[in-house]
Amino acid sequence: MRTHWHDRWEQGRIKFHKPDFNPNLVEYWTTLCPNSEASTFVPLCGKSLDLLYLAQQGHNVIGCELVELGIKAFFEENQLSPQITQIDELNRWQALSFTIYQGDYFKIPAANINAEYLYDRAALIALPKDIRAQYVANLTKVAPNLKAGLLITLEYDQAQYDGPPFSVPQSEVFELFGAEFDVVELARHVTTDKPPVMRENDVELVEVVYKLERKG
């Protein structure tokens, strides 16, 4: 099914793609995940350079991305030659320590993602409120071995901007993840890295970083 994300990739409207590693990932990841041999799941990953950072820490990196163009760009821009195989309704692209599933995140087969850690910088905030609970429920379904994660969200007055990215308040983060994970806020700060409409209308955008640790 074609979505507006396909249009954005084809038209080059991908300002959500950042030209460097996310500074919150660099600052907090090694304290969250000291195990260099761990596997990390990055849903809705696009062609993020954060995948490279995680691989540099020694991790096997498992991503999922709806738009084939984004995955193709990741492998081409990093001079990687992927092997592509079909897994149910998705295509799995693999090269070195990278595995990216191309297709609908909600179509990933149950227990198919063997990862201990989660990194979410752009997935939760890309989804409207009415499907965010489904997104979180699917995490524990497709990646049942997750034991910790780093989550980065945004907060702003949703009445001033329709999104995406969407505002996800702290109360919702605790509601979404609290049943399965202990949620700890690590940092929050006002950021100037925001869409042009937000800049034009002087919308204050706050970036919030959370640590997730599996209960029990």
C-alpha positions as a LaTeX table, in Angstrom:
\begin{tabular}{lrrr}
\hline
Residue & $x$ (\AA) & $y$ (\AA) & $z$ (\AA) \\
\hline
Met1 & 0.00 & 0.00 & 0.00 \\
Arg2 & 1.35 & 3.38 & $-1.02$ \\
Thr3 & 1.67 & 6.01 & 1.74 \\
His4 & 2.78 & 9.62 & 2.07 \\
Trp5 & 6.16 & 8.26 & 3.23 \\
His6 & 6.72 & 6.83 & $-0.24$ \\
Asp7 & 5.99 & 10.27 & $-1.69$ \\
Arg8 & 8.40 & 11.96 & 0.71 \\
Trp9 & 11.26 & 9.63 & $-0.16$ \\
Glu10 & 10.63 & 9.97 & $-3.89$ \\
Gln11 & 10.43 & 13.76 & $-3.64$ \\
Gly12 & 13.48 & 14.01 & $-1.39$ \\
Arg13 & 11.46 & 15.48 & 1.50 \\
Ile14 & 13.42 & 13.58 & 4.14 \\
Lys15 & 14.58 & 16.26 & 6.57 \\
Phe16 & 13.95 & 13.69 & 9.29 \\
His17 & 17.18 & 12.08 & 8.04 \\
Lys18 & 20.09 & 13.58 & 9.98 \\
Pro19 & 23.63 & 14.00 & 8.59 \\
Asp20 & 25.35 & 12.74 & 11.74 \\
Phe21 & 24.90 & 10.43 & 14.70 \\
Asn22 & 22.18 & 11.46 & 17.14 \\
Pro23 & 24.01 & 13.09 & 20.09 \\
Asn24 & 21.66 & 11.44 & 22.61 \\
Leu25 & 22.57 & 8.04 & 21.18 \\
Val26 & 26.27 & 8.81 & 21.52 \\
Glu27 & 25.88 & 10.14 & 25.07 \\
Tyr28 & 23.67 & 7.45 & 26.57 \\
Trp29 & 23.93 & 4.26 & 24.55 \\
Thr30 & 27.06 & 2.68 & 26.04 \\
Thr31 & 25.75 & 3.14 & 29.58 \\
Leu32 & 22.48 & 1.49 & 28.58 \\
Cys33 & 24.04 & $-1.30$ & 26.52 \\
Pro34 & 27.55 & $-2.27$ & 27.67 \\
Asn35 & 27.38 & $-5.58$ & 25.79 \\
Ser36 & 29.16 & $-5.03$ & 22.47 \\
Glu37 & 27.85 & $-8.32$ & 21.05 \\
Ala38 & 24.18 & $-7.44$ & 21.55 \\
Ser39 & 21.63 & $-7.21$ & 18.77 \\
Thr40 & 19.64 & $-3.99$ & 18.50 \\
Phe41 & 16.28 & $-3.40$ & 16.83 \\
Val42 & 15.68 & $-0.05$ & 15.12 \\
Pro43 & 12.09 & 0.21 & 13.83 \\
Leu44 & 11.24 & 2.66 & 11.04 \\
Cys45 & 14.97 & 3.18 & 10.52 \\
Gly46 & 15.11 & 4.83 & 7.08 \\
Lys47 & 18.77 & 5.22 & 6.08 \\
Ser48 & 19.78 & 6.58 & 9.48 \\
Leu49 & 23.48 & 6.96 & 10.21 \\
Asp50 & 22.66 & 5.80 & 13.73 \\
Leu51 & 22.67 & 2.28 & 12.30 \\
Leu52 & 26.37 & 2.76 & 11.57 \\
Tyr53 & 27.04 & 4.00 & 15.10 \\
Leu54 & 25.40 & 0.91 & 16.59 \\
Ala55 & 27.40 & $-1.34$ & 14.29 \\
Gln56 & 30.59 & 0.46 & 15.32 \\
Gln57 & 29.82 & $-0.55$ & 18.91 \\
Gly58 & 29.93 & $-4.15$ & 17.74 \\
His59 & 26.19 & $-4.77$ & 17.55 \\
Asn60 & 24.19 & $-6.71$ & 15.04 \\
Val61 & 21.70 & $-4.11$ & 13.81 \\
Ile62 & 18.18 & $-5.10$ & 12.81 \\
Gly63 & 16.01 & $-2.45$ & 11.22 \\
Cys64 & 12.59 & $-2.20$ & 9.65 \\
Glu65 & 11.59 & 0.34 & 7.02 \\
Leu66 & 8.46 & 0.63 & 4.93 \\
Val67 & 9.97 & 2.36 & 1.90 \\
Glu68 & 12.36 & 0.35 & $-0.27$ \\
Leu69 & 14.03 & 3.52 & $-1.55$ \\
Gly70 & 15.29 & 4.32 & 1.96 \\
Ile71 & 16.80 & 0.87 & 2.45 \\
Lys72 & 18.39 & 0.87 & $-1.00$ \\
Ala73 & 19.94 & 4.27 & $-0.24$ \\
Phe74 & 21.38 & 3.01 & 3.06 \\
Phe75 & 23.18 & 0.09 & 1.45 \\
Glu76 & 24.33 & 2.04 & $-1.61$ \\
Glu77 & 25.60 & 5.05 & 0.35 \\
Asn78 & 27.61 & 2.77 & 2.62 \\
Gln79 & 29.00 & 0.64 & $-0.21$ \\
Leu80 & 27.25 & $-2.51$ & 0.97 \\
Ser81 & 25.99 & $-5.27$ & $-1.31$ \\
Pro82 & 22.94 & $-6.82$ & 0.36 \\
Gln83 & 21.50 & $-10.26$ & $-0.04$ \\
Ile84 & 17.70 & $-9.99$ & $-0.37$ \\
Thr85 & 15.34 & $-12.77$ & 0.66 \\
Gln86 & 11.59 & $-12.86$ & 1.15 \\
Ile87 & 10.23 & $-13.46$ & 4.67 \\
Asp88 & 6.46 & $-13.80$ & 4.52 \\
Glu89 & 5.21 & $-10.41$ & 3.27 \\
Leu90 & 8.52 & $-8.59$ & 3.78 \\
Asn91 & 11.89 & $-8.55$ & 2.04 \\
Arg92 & 14.96 & $-8.99$ & 4.23 \\
Trp93 & 18.11 & $-7.11$ & 3.18 \\
Gln94 & 21.36 & $-8.36$ & 4.76 \\
Ala95 & 24.99 & $-7.31$ & 4.56 \\
Leu96 & 27.70 & $-7.65$ & 7.21 \\
Ser97 & 26.13 & $-6.81$ & 10.60 \\
Phe98 & 23.06 & $-5.11$ & 9.08 \\
Thr99 & 19.64 & $-6.68$ & 8.55 \\
Ile100 & 16.74 & $-4.49$ & 7.41 \\
Tyr101 & 13.21 & $-5.73$ & 6.81 \\
Gln102 & 11.44 & $-3.84$ & 4.04 \\
Gly103 & 7.69 & $-3.63$ & 4.43 \\
Asp104 & 4.94 & $-3.00$ & 6.93 \\
Tyr105 & 6.25 & $-3.05$ & 10.52 \\
Phe106 & 2.97 & $-4.63$ & 11.61 \\
Lys107 & 3.53 & $-7.54$ & 9.21 \\
Ile108 & 6.78 & $-8.73$ & 10.79 \\
Pro109 & 6.29 & $-12.37$ & 11.83 \\
Ala110 & 5.94 & $-12.95$ & 15.59 \\
Ala111 & 9.22 & $-13.58$ & 17.44 \\
Asn112 & 11.17 & $-12.91$ & 14.23 \\
Ile113 & 13.41 & $-10.17$ & 15.66 \\
Asn114 & 16.06 & $-11.69$ & 17.92 \\
Ala115 & 17.26 & $-8.50$ & 19.60 \\
Glu116 & 17.99 & $-7.61$ & 23.21 \\
Tyr117 & 17.94 & $-3.84$ & 22.78 \\
Leu118 & 15.68 & $-1.24$ & 21.19 \\
Tyr119 & 16.65 & 2.10 & 19.71 \\
Asp120 & 13.72 & 4.35 & 18.79 \\
Arg121 & 14.53 & 7.87 & 17.67 \\
Ala122 & 12.02 & 8.30 & 14.88 \\
Ala123 & 9.41 & 5.53 & 15.08 \\
Leu124 & 7.04 & 6.42 & 17.91 \\
Ile125 & 6.97 & 10.12 & 16.99 \\
Ala126 & 6.22 & 9.25 & 13.35 \\
Leu127 & 2.95 & 7.57 & 14.29 \\
Pro128 & $-0.39$ & 9.25 & 15.06 \\
Lys129 & $-1.82$ & 8.71 & 18.53 \\
Asp130 & $-4.42$ & 6.16 & 17.47 \\
Ile131 & $-1.84$ & 3.55 & 16.46 \\
Arg132 & 0.98 & 4.17 & 18.93 \\
Ala133 & $-0.36$ & 1.61 & 21.40 \\
Gln134 & $-0.48$ & $-0.95$ & 18.59 \\
Tyr135 & 3.13 & $-0.10$ & 17.72 \\
Val136 & 4.30 & $-0.76$ & 21.29 \\
Ala137 & 2.28 & $-3.96$ & 21.63 \\
Asn138 & 3.84 & $-5.21$ & 18.41 \\
Leu139 & 7.35 & $-4.63$ & 19.78 \\
Thr140 & 7.01 & $-7.34$ & 22.41 \\
Lys141 & 5.29 & $-9.60$ & 19.91 \\
Val142 & 7.97 & $-9.49$ & 17.21 \\
Ala143 & 10.96 & $-8.99$ & 19.54 \\
Pro144 & 10.10 & $-10.91$ & 22.74 \\
Asn145 & 13.71 & $-10.91$ & 24.01 \\
Leu146 & 14.01 & $-7.13$ & 24.35 \\
Lys147 & 15.43 & $-6.25$ & 27.75 \\
Ala148 & 16.23 & $-2.53$ & 27.44 \\
Gly149 & 16.00 & 0.39 & 25.08 \\
Leu150 & 16.66 & 4.04 & 24.38 \\
Leu151 & 13.61 & 6.07 & 23.34 \\
Ile152 & 13.72 & 9.65 & 22.04 \\
Thr153 & 10.48 & 11.61 & 21.77 \\
Leu154 & 9.34 & 15.16 & 21.08 \\
Glu155 & 6.93 & 17.37 & 23.00 \\
Tyr156 & 5.21 & 20.50 & 21.69 \\
Asp157 & 1.78 & 22.08 & 21.43 \\
Gln158 & 0.09 & 19.73 & 18.95 \\
Ala159 & $-2.51$ & 22.42 & 18.23 \\
Gln160 & 0.24 & 24.51 & 16.58 \\
Tyr161 & 1.45 & 21.77 & 14.24 \\
Asp162 & $-0.26$ & 18.66 & 12.89 \\
Gly163 & 2.83 & 16.44 & 12.59 \\
Pro164 & 4.60 & 14.24 & 11.86 \\
Pro165 & 6.69 & 14.28 & 13.90 \\
Phe166 & 4.02 & 14.04 & 16.57 \\
Ser167 & 4.14 & 15.22 & 20.15 \\
Val168 & 4.25 & 12.33 & 22.64 \\
Pro169 & 3.92 & 13.60 & 26.22 \\
Gln170 & 5.64 & 11.91 & 29.15 \\
Ser171 & 2.33 & 10.62 & 30.53 \\
Glu172 & 1.69 & 8.74 & 27.29 \\
Val173 & 5.19 & 7.24 & 27.26 \\
Phe174 & 4.61 & 5.83 & 30.75 \\
Glu175 & 1.18 & 4.58 & 29.73 \\
Leu176 & 2.48 & 2.90 & 26.58 \\
Phe177 & 5.59 & 1.25 & 27.98 \\
Gly178 & 4.91 & 1.05 & 31.72 \\
Ala179 & 3.32 & $-2.41$ & 31.75 \\
Glu180 & 6.41 & $-4.10$ & 30.30 \\
Phe181 & 9.25 & $-1.69$ & 31.09 \\
Asp182 & 10.54 & 0.53 & 33.84 \\
Val183 & 10.70 & 3.97 & 32.22 \\
Val184 & 13.27 & 6.56 & 33.33 \\
Glu185 & 13.57 & 10.02 & 31.84 \\
Leu186 & 17.25 & 10.74 & 31.21 \\
Ala187 & 17.14 & 14.22 & 29.71 \\
Arg188 & 14.99 & 16.88 & 28.10 \\
His189 & 16.00 & 20.00 & 26.24 \\
Val190 & 14.59 & 22.56 & 23.85 \\
Thr191 & 15.84 & 21.96 & 20.32 \\
Thr192 & 16.07 & 24.28 & 17.31 \\
Asp193 & 16.18 & 21.31 & 14.93 \\
Lys194 & 12.56 & 21.44 & 13.80 \\
Pro195 & 10.39 & 21.59 & 10.67 \\
Pro196 & 10.18 & 24.96 & 8.85 \\
Val197 & 6.53 & 25.44 & 9.84 \\
Met198 & 7.50 & 25.19 & 13.51 \\
Arg199 & 10.28 & 27.72 & 13.03 \\
Glu200 & 8.00 & 30.12 & 11.19 \\
Asn201 & 5.35 & 29.92 & 13.93 \\
Asp202 & 7.86 & 29.92 & 16.79 \\
Val203 & 6.71 & 26.55 & 18.17 \\
Glu204 & 8.84 & 25.39 & 21.10 \\
Leu205 & 10.05 & 21.84 & 20.49 \\
Val206 & 11.37 & 19.76 & 23.39 \\
Glu207 & 13.38 & 16.58 & 22.85 \\
Val208 & 13.05 & 13.99 & 25.62 \\
Val209 & 15.27 & 10.93 & 26.18 \\
Tyr210 & 14.08 & 7.84 & 28.05 \\
Lys211 & 15.71 & 4.64 & 29.23 \\
Leu212 & 13.53 & 1.52 & 29.08 \\
Glu213 & 14.35 & $-1.55$ & 31.18 \\
Arg214 & 12.30 & $-4.73$ & 30.99 \\
Lys215 & 10.56 & $-5.57$ & 34.23 \\
Gly216 & 11.35 & $-8.83$ & 35.99 \\
\hline
\end{tabular}
